[in-house]
Amino acid sequence: MRKLGIDEMDRLTVEEFKESEKFPFVIVLDNIRSLNNVGSFFRTADALRAQKIILCGYTPKPPHRDITKSALGAELSVEWEASPDTLSAVQELKQLGYQIWCVEQAEDSILLQHFAPEPGVPHAFVFGNEVSGVQDEVIAVSDGCLEIPQFGTKHSFNVSVAAGIVLWDFVRKNLT
């Protein structure tokens, strides 16, 4: 066994990515502070062919060198938009027919392994601030909260790590 070289991986160009069919989900960032986390979201969105990222509130926006450092250029391939506040962005997505799922530890949250996305329905996944999480008013209008099971002494994952876990699970369930 050997590692593949970049030229052997048959990756899409930025133009091909923009024209490609995307998985039926968007990522909503609710006041994320870290430029590196934002860049990581772009990279994950590219890898899993998200429809777009919505950068809400004071979430940093491209272009910025620290976003690019983590995104490795994915901020050029992934569609994104900015919204002054998360609640209005989520309400607009609901009007467009998206189911809204906050990634948050909350009463009556659904453990990720029990989450069964409704086929044919677009989904939006809201990821909250690194300290305070998803805003209560956003949770109140969502379809529910998803929780990643954890077995150690800490009570949370880094927000961009949580995104990789949740979004891969969604894509995996849409592949079958």
C-alpha positions in Angstrom: 0.0 0.0 0.0 1.2 3.5 -0.7 -0.2 7.0 -0.4 -1.7 8.6 -3.5 -0.1 11.7 -5.0 -2.3 14.7 -5.6 -2.3 14.1 -9.3 -3.8 10.6 -8.8 -6.8 11.8 -6.7 -8.9 13.0 -9.6 -10.1 16.1 -7.8 -12.5 18.6 -9.3 -11.3 22.0 -10.4 -12.9 25.0 -8.8 -15.0 25.5 -11.9 -16.1 21.9 -12.0 -16.9 22.1 -8.3 -19.1 25.1 -8.8 -21.0 23.3 -11.5 -21.3 20.0 -9.7 -24.4 18.7 -8.0 -24.3 19.4 -4.3 -25.7 17.5 -1.3 -28.9 19.0 0.0 -27.6 21.0 2.9 -26.3 24.4 3.9 -24.1 25.3 6.8 -25.2 28.2 9.1 -22.5 29.8 11.3 -23.9 31.6 14.3 -21.4 34.1 15.5 -18.3 32.0 15.1 -15.2 33.9 16.5 -12.2 32.1 15.1 -10.9 32.8 11.6 -9.3 29.3 11.7 -12.6 27.7 12.5 -14.3 29.5 9.6 -11.6 28.4 7.3 -12.1 24.8 8.5 -15.8 25.0 7.8 -15.0 26.1 4.2 -12.7 23.1 3.7 -15.3 20.7 5.1 -18.0 22.3 3.0 -15.8 21.8 -0.1 -15.0 18.2 0.8 -18.7 17.3 1.3 -20.1 19.4 -1.5 -22.3 21.7 0.6 -24.7 24.0 -1.2 -23.3 27.0 0.6 -22.3 28.5 3.9 -24.1 31.4 5.6 -21.9 33.5 7.8 -24.0 35.2 10.4 -23.5 38.0 12.8 -19.9 38.7 13.6 -18.6 35.5 11.9 -15.5 36.6 9.9 -15.8 36.7 6.1 -13.4 36.1 3.3 -11.1 37.3 2.1 -8.8 37.0 5.1 -5.4 35.3 5.2 -6.2 33.4 8.4 -9.4 32.0 6.8 -7.4 31.0 3.6 -4.7 29.4 5.8 -7.2 26.9 7.1 -9.5 26.7 4.0 -6.6 26.0 1.6 -8.5 27.9 -1.1 -12.0 26.3 -0.4 -13.3 29.8 0.2 -13.0 30.2 -3.6 -15.0 27.1 -4.5 -17.8 27.1 -1.9 -20.7 29.5 -2.3 -21.2 31.7 0.7 -23.2 34.7 1.8 -23.3 36.9 4.9 -26.3 37.6 7.1 -26.4 40.3 9.8 -28.2 37.9 12.1 -28.7 34.1 12.4 -32.4 34.2 13.2 -33.4 36.0 10.0 -31.2 33.6 7.9 -32.8 30.6 9.5 -36.3 31.9 9.1 -35.6 32.6 5.4 -34.3 29.0 5.0 -37.4 27.7 6.6 -39.5 29.6 4.1 -37.5 27.9 1.4 -38.4 24.5 2.8 -35.2 23.7 4.7 -35.4 21.7 7.9 -33.3 23.5 10.5 -31.1 21.4 12.8 -28.9 23.1 15.5 -25.9 21.2 16.6 -26.3 21.7 20.3 -26.6 19.9 23.6 -30.2 20.7 24.6 -33.3 19.1 26.2 -34.8 16.5 23.8 -31.8 16.7 21.5 -31.5 13.7 19.1 -28.3 11.7 19.3 -26.6 11.8 16.0 -26.7 8.0 15.5 -30.5 8.2 15.8 -30.9 11.1 13.3 -32.8 10.0 10.2 -32.8 12.9 7.7 -36.0 13.2 5.7 -35.3 12.1 2.1 -35.8 14.8 -0.5 -35.9 17.6 2.0 -33.0 20.2 2.1 -31.4 20.6 5.5 -29.6 23.4 7.2 -27.2 22.8 10.1 -26.5 25.6 12.5 -23.2 25.7 14.4 -22.9 28.1 17.3 -20.3 30.3 18.9 -17.3 28.5 20.4 -18.3 29.6 24.0 -22.0 30.2 24.1 -23.3 27.8 21.4 -26.3 28.4 19.2 -28.5 31.3 20.3 -31.7 30.3 22.2 -34.0 32.1 19.8 -32.5 30.2 16.9 -33.0 26.9 18.7 -36.6 27.9 19.4 -37.4 28.1 15.6 -35.4 25.0 14.6 -36.8 21.6 13.8 -34.6 20.2 16.6 -31.1 19.8 18.0 -28.5 17.1 17.1 -26.0 16.0 19.7 -22.8 14.1 19.2 -22.3 11.4 21.8 -19.2 11.9 23.9 -17.5 9.6 26.3 -14.7 11.5 28.0 -14.4 14.3 30.5 -15.0 17.2 28.2 -18.4 18.3 27.2 -17.8 19.5 23.7 -15.9 19.2 20.5 -14.2 22.0 18.7 -17.0 23.5 16.5 -15.3 22.7 13.2 -14.6 19.1 14.4 -18.3 18.8 15.3 -19.2 20.0 11.8 -17.0 17.3 10.2 -18.7 14.6 12.2 -22.3 15.8 11.7 -22.0 16.7 8.1 -20.2 13.5 7.1 -23.0 11.6 8.9 -25.6 13.5 6.9 -23.8 12.9 3.6 -23.2 9.2 4.4 -26.9 8.8 5.1 -27.7 10.4 1.7 -25.4 8.1 -0.2 -27.3 5.0 0.8 
